[in-house]
Amino acid sequence: MTMIPNPVVEDVTEAMKSHPEYSDHTKVFQVTDEDSGLEARIFIHSLVEGRALGGCRRWEYTDDAAWAADGLRLSRGMTRKSAVAGLPLGGAKAAIKHGNPTMGMMRAFGKAIDMIEKQYGMTYITAEDVGISEELLVEAKTQTANVRGITPEETGVWLAGGDPGPFTAYGVFAGMKVAAKHKLGTESLEGVSVAVQGLGDVGYYLCEFLHKEGAKLFVADLDQGRIDRVVTEFGATVVAPHEIVGMDVDIFAPCAMGGVLDSSIKAKIVAGSTNNQQKDEINNTESKMLHEKGVLYAPDYVINSGGLISVFYEGEPADKIMAMIYDQVFGVLDRIFGMSMDTNMDCATIADDLSRKMLSEKQYAPMAQRQAA
Ligand SMILES: NC(=O)c1ccc[n+]([C@@H]2O[C@H](COP(=O)([O-])OP(=O)(O)OC[C@H]3O[C@@H](n4cnc5c(N)ncnc54)[C@H](O)[C@@H]3O)[C@@H](O)[C@H]2O)c1
């Protein structure tokens, strides 16, 4: 018989305030469950209409400060991403301190989300992140409705939700078109050379959209099977992994690992899905370097927000959500690129300011306050 989970949820916000990454979080909760051995933290950076969404990751953090730093930084990033995605959501993240969470831990985690909603009037919506499978999420969903990222049942119509890769890729494609408008003087990507680094869940679909548009594809991956697939299906030209970043092409599309932006970039545009493309996001050092070189950089959390939009609209017809993603990413980047041109400021700094502005235009009210009103 499955036991009803009984985790302890503590508000540890005060204790987090001295952490260098704290940056005005709304709440941080510590979750412990003796029966399953769960140790987790739920970081809520901001709430919009009482809600915040952000994935749950698992990691064997070796020390407390690293655990806090990861969660605080990621949940702050989710605030910016939700804002530029135009979603009525604040930013949050959860981090389970364990290399291999069990089903029991996930049930306790789901129960904690439910308790936070009932006791604090804050809706934290969880989803997949590093190391958390759909199977684990299904277990959390036995205790709370606030779980996204579970593949909708087959209805014969393609629905948003489940795999976010095609949705993220379509947003990147929209971002490339608006970047091309500003930098190359045309929205068409026909004949435009694109170097795609990483041919996984996003990179593959991006190549498909680009191939249909008639772009010239150069690709690199560490996995031969993934390379073969895009060569066969889209006629891409293969490049060595160490050469792809510095290729002299129109667009460089990073779709692999973070910290990729460096002075070797020769492309006219950088537009890809990779998270945390800059090594120094606090000072936007790499974005400034690219701006000085005349490279148009599409800030990562703006151009890769399509996946988040699809997760939020889980269960809606995919065609409708694809169109929404195209308009949102195109529109926000159009503003950012235009402002960069007008002010001679780098695109990441402008995106950070714009995300704060977009967030402040939304209303924040914890659910308990709204219900009492
Ligand atoms: N999946 C999404 O919807 C989504 C949403 C937002 C952001 N992102 C970000 O986009 C990036 C790609 O995501 P994904 O889901 O496609 O990941 P993935 O793991 O499916 O694919 C990544 C690919 O990059 C390859 N790779 C790794 N290092 C490489 C290197 N040095 N050179 C060339 N190829 C390399 C891997 O072999 C793999 O095929 C990640 O940074 C991810 O955080 C993804």
The ligand as an ORCA input file, in Angstrom:
! r2SCAN-3c Opt
* xyz 0 1
  N      14.590     21.393    -25.255
  C      14.062     22.599    -25.153
  O      12.880     22.807    -25.449
  C      14.904     23.743    -24.671
  C      14.255     24.915    -24.227
  C      15.036     26.009    -23.831
  C      16.419     25.912    -23.863
  N      17.022     24.757    -24.281
  C      18.483     24.696    -24.309
  O      18.908     24.451    -25.657
  C      20.075     23.629    -25.644
  C      19.807     22.354    -26.438
  O      18.706     21.682    -25.861
  P      18.246     20.240    -26.368
  O      17.012     19.933    -25.635
  O      18.287     20.200    -27.855
  O      19.431     19.338    -25.788
  P      19.834     17.861    -26.252
  O      20.582     17.288    -25.094
  O      18.682     17.130    -26.830
  O      20.869     18.138    -27.458
  C      22.101     18.765    -27.282
  C      23.021     18.249    -28.382
  O      24.243     18.992    -28.323
  C      25.318     18.097    -28.596
  N      26.550     18.692    -28.102
  C      26.970     18.789    -26.817
  N      28.165     19.437    -26.788
  C      28.475     19.752    -28.065
  C      29.564     20.409    -28.693
  N      30.589     20.891    -27.976
  N      29.552     20.565    -30.018
  C      28.532     20.094    -30.760
  N      27.462     19.463    -30.235
  C      27.449     19.286    -28.908
  C      24.890     16.814    -27.913
  O      25.596     15.692    -28.435
  C      23.400     16.768    -28.237
  O      23.111     16.088    -29.434
  C      20.402     23.401    -24.162
  O      21.286     24.410    -23.728
  C      19.070     23.585    -23.479
  O      19.214     23.970    -22.135
  C      16.292     23.677    -24.682
*
